[in-house]
Amino acid sequence: MNLRELLALLAEKRSRFNELSADHQSDMAEVRALSQEILDLNDRIKMIQEQRGMQIPNHDALETPSVEPVGAPEVRSLSNEDLDKEYEGAFIRAFRHQKLSQRDMELYHEMEKRASMAPTVGHFESSVDANGGFIVPKAVSTLIQEYKRQGQFDLSQLVDVTFTAVVKGTFTYEKLAEITPFANIAQWDEIPEVESGKFETKTYDIKDYGGILPIPRTLLQDTDQNLMAYVARFIAKKSIATRNKKILDVINATYTGAKVALADIKAIKKVINVTLDAAFLPTAKIITNQDGFDFLDSLEDKDGRGYIEDDVKDPTKKRLKGLEIVVLPNGTLKTNTKKVPVFIGDSKEALRLYDRGVYEVATTDIGGKAFLRNSTDVRVIDRFDVISLDKDALIACEITLP
């Protein structure tokens, strides 16, 4: 058997040994036999590695030890593409709690160094214990975005998203206000002063949101692709749910006053034509849930024709009075005791999400309950903040169901 086959066999024997050790009813003779086989395999692997001049792994390694590649180019000379590919392997080994080689550590530090030169790329993070958790590689980061598009509705699509490398900041924002024209002046007239624009400051403060999910050890023995996909799906689902809740929390805190009642088409027209500032009309949308769309779809003129029309450019979209209708699931935007929420305006001008652009993934198989249930627990940290930008960009309305 070659070295790769021996390492695979060792992983299989250790997995079986862990299963039997956790079962108090196991045959001790089988356990002792497996223990001896593992020792013999370790000795054979050690002998081959010594002959090749490789780094000798610690026998306490929990999984197949990482092997230092022979004749590989220096990490610092790798192209970004080659660094990404090689780093994925280091990430998987760290995730599975395999023994990390010196090259793995060099890959990790080189990735961090290059990340510091492009902090908003979206999949780098510093100050992570290299033996307990690694920064998310590009493959997982890309999968996260794909799964977000395929999964439940992501409200961050409706708000302005700004990536930032600064965890806290304040910026000046010009408020929408009526602007008076310049005065007419004659020759030798003294030119009058004009009023300045109206400004206000906005502050964001990046916060950490996290969760832990136990992963059975059998999944860790699957292919790297399955493991990467599983991690990405977990992060995507939790991230969407977390960001949706935060966006809705900010909306509820911002629009606390009385809502505009939408009893009929006339009330909707008035909000679009009068209540909403015309500056927001070119990018305005009607945002509601399934209950709200059902009500809008029931509105008809005197000839029995509905007011909702197909979008000429995209038939999958619907419009009312020229505004696109965005329909959220009832589970995302809830109807509260027959009061259906409706927002008319430009949500990207109303709300902004500051994204730190990183997901921290760390694992343990000895902390918390992981040791007792023979699992590997994955912890994910998402970092962002949501603020209200321009309250007047959205008009909060509601429909009362019969």
N, C-alpha and C positions, 0 to 999 in steps of 0.2 A: 504493500500500500504506500502511496506517496503521502507527502506531508498534508496536503489538503484533505485527503480522505481520512487520515488519522485525526485531524482536527475535527472533522465532521462527526466521526465516530465518538470522539471524546465528548463532544457536546451532547450527543444522543445518550451516552452512558450517564453523564452527569444529570441530565434531565430526568432519566429514569430513577437514578439514585435519590434525587430530591423528592420525587413522587412517593417512593417507597418509604423514605425517612419520615415524611409527613403523615403516613398512614400507620397508626399504632398496631394494626392487625397484619402488617406485612410479615412475610417469611424472613426471619433474620438470616437464614443461610443464604438466601438470594441477595440480601443487602450486603452481607460480608463478601460474597463473590463479586458483586458489582464494584465494591470498594477496591478490591484487589485488582480488578480489570482497569479501573481508572488510574491506579498507581502505576500499573505496567504501561499503559498508554502514555502517561505523563513522562515516564522514563524514556520511552522510544522517541517521543516528540523532542524532549530535551537533548537527546543524543544527536538527532538530525539537525537541530538548530545550532548546536555547538559546532558541528561539522561545517555548517554554512556560515558561521560567524554571526548568527542572528542574536538578537536580544533574547535572553532566557526569561520566560514569563514566571511570575510568582504562582505557586501551586494553589494559592488562595483565590485566584481569579475565578469569578463566578461562571463565566462562559468561555467560549473558545478564545484563546489569547490572540491579541493582535500581533501580526508579523511585520517586522520592519522590512520594507522592500529593498532588494539589493540593486545597486546601481541606479537608483532613482535620482532625477535632477533635484537640485536644492529647491526647497519650498519657496524661497524668496524670488527664484527665477521663473516660477510657474506663471503662465498666462492666467488671466482671470477665469477663463473657461476651464482650463485644466485644474485650477485651484478649486473651483466649485465642484467639479466631478470627484476629485480626490477627497474633498472635505465631507461630501455626503457619506462616504464610508466611515470616516472618523465619527460623524454624528451618530450613525447607526451603532457603531461599537460602543460609544458612550451610553447610548440609550439602552443597550442590552447589558450594560455593566461588564463589558469585556475589559481586559487589561489594555490600557492605552500605551502606545509606544511613544518614543521621543518625537517621532515624525508627526504623530497625531497632535501632540502638543504644539509643535511648530506650525502645523496647519491652522490650528485654532488661533494662535497669536497672530499669524500672518493675515488671517481673515479679519480679525479685530482691527489690525493696523490699517488695512485697506478700507474697512468700514468707516474708520474715523475720518477718512478723506471724503466720504460720501454718506453722511449720517442719515439721510432720509431715504435710502434705497428700500428699506422695508423689511429686512430680515437679519439685522445685526443687533447685538446687544453685548455690553461689557459687564464685567464683574460677576461672571457666572462660574461656579465651581466646575472645573473641567472634568472632574471625575464623577460629578453628580448631575450635570446638565450642560448642554451645549447650545449655542445660538442656532436658530433655525436656518438650515441651508436653503438655497434658492429653490431647489426642487419642491420642498415642502411649502415654501412661501407662495410659489406659483400655484400649487394645488389648492391652497387655502382660498385664493382669489377665485379659482374655478368653482370650488364647492360653494362659495358664497353666492355666485351667480346662479347656481343650480338649486339652491336650497330655499328656505323660507324667505319672505320679503325682507330685504335689507333696507331699513329706513335711511341709512347713510347715503343711499343713492339720491335722496331728495334734499340733502343739505350740502352746504359748501364744505368740502373736506380740504384741510390744509395740513401738510406734513411739516413737522417741526423737529429740530434737534435740541430745542430749548424746552425744559420741562415747565417753565412758568414765564409768562410775559404779559406786558401791557402795551396796547397800541391805541392810536388815536383814530377815531372813526368820524367821518363827516356825516352829519344827520341830514336827511332830506328836508328841505325847508323852502318856502317861497322866496324867490330871488327878485328883487326890484330892479328895474332897468336903470341905466345911467341917465343922469339929468341932461337936458339940452342946454348947452352953454353958448353964449355969444362971444364975440371977440372982446378980449380984456376982462371977461367975467372970471371971478375966482372959482376955481374948480372945487366943488363940494366933496367932502369925504363920503365914502360908501361903507356900508356895514360889511363885516366879514362873515364868512360862513359859520355855521353852528357845528360845534364839535363835541364829542364826548369820548371818554376812554373806556376801553373794554379790556378785561383781564381774563386769561385762561390759566389753568393750573392742572397739568397732566396728573392723572391719578392711576393707580394700579388696580386692575380687576383680575381676579384669578379663580381657578377651580382645580380640583384634583379628580382624576378618574383612574380607578384600578384597572390594569390590563393583565389578563391571564398569561401565564408564561408560555402557553402553547402558541399564542399569537406572536410572541417574540421570536419563535422558532420559524415563522413563515419567512417568505422571501422579503428582501429589503423593500421591494415595490409595495407589497401589501402593508408592511409596517408604516412606510412613509404615508401611504394613502389613509391609513387609519388615523394617524396623528393629525393629518391635515383636516380630515372630516370632523374630528373632535374639536379642533381649534375653531374651524369655520362655524359650526353650529353654535358653540358657546359664545363666540365673538359676536355673531349676529344678534343673538338673544340679549346679550349684555348691552350692546350699543343701541338696539331698539328701545330697551327699557330706559336708558339714560336720555335718549332723544325725547321720548314721550314724557319723561319726568320734567325736562326743561320746558316742553310745550305747555304742560299742565301748570307749571309754576309761572309761566309768562302770561298766559291767557286765562286769568282767573276771574275776570269780570263777566257780565252778562253776555251771552252769545246772541248773534243775530238769528232770528227765527226765519227759517226757509219753509214757508207754508205752501208756496206755489212758484210758478215760473217768474211772476212779477218780482217777487222778493229776491230771487236769484239774479235777475237782470239788474236790480238796483244796486246790489253789492258789486257787481262787475262794472256797471256804468258810473256809479257815484261814490260808493263807500271806499272802494280800493283806489288808491292813488294811480292815476293813469301812467305814471312812470314805470309801474310794475306790470302793466298789461302785456307787453310783448313777451314776457317770460312767465306769465301767471299760469297756474294750473288749478283744477278743482280736485282736492284730495279728500277722500272719504273711504268708508268700508263697504262691504258687500250689501249691507242693509241700506246704506245711503245710495248706492248705485241703483238698487232695485227701485227706490223711490223716484230717483231722477229718470229712470227708464220708463216709469209709469206716467210721466207728465206728457200730455198731448194737447195739440191745438184744437180749435173748434171743428176741424175736419177729421179729427182722430189720428193725426200724424204725430209721431214722437218728436221731441226736440233734440234728442241725441243723434249724432251723425257719425259715420265712419270717417276716419282721417284719410284724406285723399292720398297722402304719401305713404301711409302705413295703415292698412285696413284692420290690423289687430288692435289699433288704438281707437278710442271713442272721444268725441268732442261735444261740448255743449256751449253754444254761443261763441264758438271759436276757441274755447279753452280745452286743453287736454284733460280728460278725467283719469285720475290715478286711483285705482281701486285696491285698497289694502285688505288683507284677510280680516274677518271679524275677530279672529284670535289675536291679531296684532293691534288693531285699532278697535277697541271694544265699544259696543253700544251699551250705554248706562241707563237702565230702566226706561227703555223706549226713547231715549235721547240719543240720536245718531250724530256723532261729530263730523263736521265738514269744515275744511279750511280752503279758502280761496285766496290765491296770491302767489308770490314767488318764495317758496320755502328756502331756496338757496341764499336769498337775501335776508331771510328771517333767522336762520340758524347756521352755526358753523361748528364743525367737528375738528378739533386739533388732534391729529394722529401722530404719536411718537414714532410710528412706523416700525415697531418691533414686537415680536412675540418671544417671550422667554420660556423655554421648555426645559424642565428639570425632572429627573426621575430618581426613585429610590426603591429598593426591594427589602429594606430592613427597617425603615422608619414608619411611624404610624401603625396601620394595621397590615402593611404589606408583608411583614415577616410571618405573621400568624396565618394569613390566608395564601401564602406562597404566590404573591402577585408582584407585579411592578407597578407602582403608582406614578402617574405622570401629572406633573403640575404645570399649568399654563398661565402665564401672566400677560394680559393685554393692557396697553397703556394709551390713554386718550382722555380728552375732555370735550364737553359740549357746552356751548354758550349761546345765549340769545343775542342776535346781532342787531336786527332792526325789527322791532315789534310791529310797526305799521305795514310791513311787507306782506303780512298774512292777516286775513280777516277771519276770526273764529266764529263759526256759525253752527247751527244744530237743526236737525229735523226731528220733529216729534211724531213717532209712529202711532197709529190708531190702536 
